[in-house]
Amino acid sequence: MEVGSSANYLHDICLCTRESGEIFYDKLGYTYIELRNFVKTETELETDLDRWLHVLKHLNHMDRIPVYLRKPIFEKLFNIAEYSNLTKEEKPCTIVA
């Protein structure tokens, strides 16, 4: 598998019986994401999923919203993250839009 490919960080999981390997229930599944294996750089982000995974992995290192994330949903995420970092004293004075 190629490093950084979806096969390394994005997994489609289903429930199956251990004995036979048969799928237990095909209407229930999980998507398991390994952020540590998501290695795309800013210039390699192509989809909204790429952008979400990148921001979730690197949000703690960002002090402002990057240009490539200038969409309302990401701006709201950054507003919430900024609010979460406020002290108890600062929170009552702030309104998150």
C-alpha positions in Angstrom: 0.0 0.0 0.0 1.2 3.5 -0.8 1.9 5.8 2.1 -0.9 8.4 2.4 -3.4 6.4 0.4 -6.9 6.0 1.7 -6.1 2.3 2.3 -3.7 3.5 5.1 -5.9 5.9 7.0 -9.6 5.3 6.0 -11.1 1.9 6.9 -14.6 0.6 6.1 -15.4 -1.8 8.9 -18.3 -4.3 9.2 -19.3 -6.8 11.8 -18.7 -10.5 11.0 -18.7 -13.7 12.9 -15.2 -15.0 13.9 -15.9 -18.6 13.0 -17.1 -18.2 9.5 -16.1 -14.7 8.6 -19.7 -14.0 7.3 -21.0 -10.5 7.6 -23.2 -10.4 10.7 -25.4 -7.5 9.6 -24.8 -5.6 6.4 -26.7 -2.5 7.4 -24.3 -1.7 10.2 -20.8 -0.5 9.6 -18.1 1.8 10.9 -15.6 4.1 9.3 -12.4 4.0 11.2 -10.0 6.9 10.6 -6.3 6.7 11.6 -5.3 10.4 11.6 -1.7 9.5 12.3 -1.6 7.8 8.9 -3.1 10.8 7.1 0.0 12.4 5.7 -1.3 14.7 2.9 0.1 18.2 2.8 -1.9 21.4 2.3 -1.2 21.3 -1.4 -2.4 17.7 -1.7 -5.9 18.3 -0.2 -8.5 17.6 -2.9 -11.8 16.8 -1.2 -13.7 18.1 1.8 -12.8 14.9 3.6 -9.1 15.6 3.0 -9.6 19.1 4.4 -11.6 17.8 7.5 -8.9 15.2 8.3 -6.1 17.8 7.8 -7.8 20.3 10.1 -8.6 17.7 12.8 -5.0 16.5 12.8 -3.4 20.0 12.8 -5.9 22.3 14.5 -3.8 22.5 17.7 -0.9 23.9 15.6 -3.0 26.6 13.7 -3.3 30.1 15.1 -5.5 31.3 12.3 -7.6 29.8 9.6 -5.6 29.0 6.4 -6.7 30.3 3.1 -7.5 26.7 1.8 -10.1 26.4 4.6 -12.0 29.6 3.9 -15.4 28.0 3.9 -18.2 28.8 6.4 -18.1 25.4 8.1 -14.4 25.6 8.8 -14.7 29.2 9.9 -17.4 28.1 12.4 -15.1 25.3 13.6 -12.3 27.8 14.2 -14.7 30.1 16.1 -15.7 27.2 18.3 -12.1 26.2 18.9 -11.1 29.8 19.8 -14.1 29.9 22.2 -13.0 26.6 23.8 -9.6 28.1 24.6 -11.0 31.0 26.5 -10.8 31.1 30.3 -14.0 31.0 32.5 -13.8 34.7 32.9 -13.6 35.4 29.2 -16.4 33.1 28.1 -19.4 35.0 29.4 -18.3 38.1 27.4 -18.0 36.3 24.1 -20.6 35.3 21.6 -19.8 32.5 19.0 -21.4 33.3 15.6 
